[in-house]
Amino acid sequence: MSQDEPLAHDLFRGKTRMSLDRYDLSILEILENDSRVSLTDLGKKLGLSRFGVRDRIEKLFRDQVILGHTIVLNPPLVGLRRTVFFELKTNPHEPWLAALLEEMKSCDMLDGITGEYSLLGRFRIRGEEHFGQILKTIDKAMSKSFFKKYRVINTIRTFKESDVPVETKARASNPDNIDREILRILLNQSKIVRSPRPLSTIQIGKLLCNLGIQISQPAVSKRLTKLESKGVILRHTIMVDQAKLGIKAKLIVRIKVNPATYDTVAWDFLTPMKEITGLYRTGEDYGLLAITRVSDVSRYDSFLLKLYTSKDIMDTHTTLVLEERKKSPIPLGEDL
């Protein structure tokens, strides 16, 4: 394999990718799995010096391939008991409606889509009262819209999110106020500090002190270890501009499965697929909702063919995402 040959990883086989060699792609793949890996360890894995690795990461950051650092949370373990999708029908003369949804902190994903509905939003719900508040806000907004039409898609279970399988058997957790501030800093660190490397525990401690929370570096480290061991933090990761890697197409795929095999198909067959970055069990007839990314729409045919190699998959329905309007970390604060 030559130095400039792309890494053999389907996720990064884009036709119009930036000029990234196999070392760049390997760095991105490693950092997406664990952004805190040291420069020395990265260098050992790749056969490069730590300074060579540092220079490459800094260039990827300057070129905005790496957009920043964040963490992946297990939503139920931070008090977000439900994930709900809303599909809304709007017309081009109602930009205010999409803007309103973007401003709602409980909405962490908002896409413009094809089909009967034009917007798809993912909302994180703390409880029934919170859901009622969100519903009231959307009802009020939709009453002023032209079509006055939306639908709610309730999720029963999350199998995979942000490319990470989500085990529901994780130990119960109740983060206190200091834990929640640590999580908020880690989630939003790219907005707090522009840096090609993630925040250190010393930096986190200083930011907490600025908020009036006096805490030592060892105490921050101990709390982080506890949050990770309890499954609250699933992964420390980077935010990547997928378009610059050639991953241009995002699709929402509803999958109808033999009812007796939902869990087996979801865990054993669908969750390992690199193209699927989010997988949810819903109460719909097409009971699995998969958030899918491929390099371009033409590659989607290959993905569909791969789906139908399972005899338990009965049918699929695909919605193309035209525009990603909002993609933000899982909300932790108050909403509305």
Beta strands, then each sheet from edge to edge (+ up, - down):
strand 1: 66-73
strand 2: 82-89
strand 3: 107-113
strand 4: 119-125
strand 5: 149-161
strand 6: 164-165
strand 7: 233-240
strand 8: 249-257
strand 9: 276-282
strand 10: 288-294
strand 11: 313-327
sheet 1: 1+ 7-
sheet 2: 6+ 5- 2+ 4- 3+ 11- 8+ 10- 9+
end
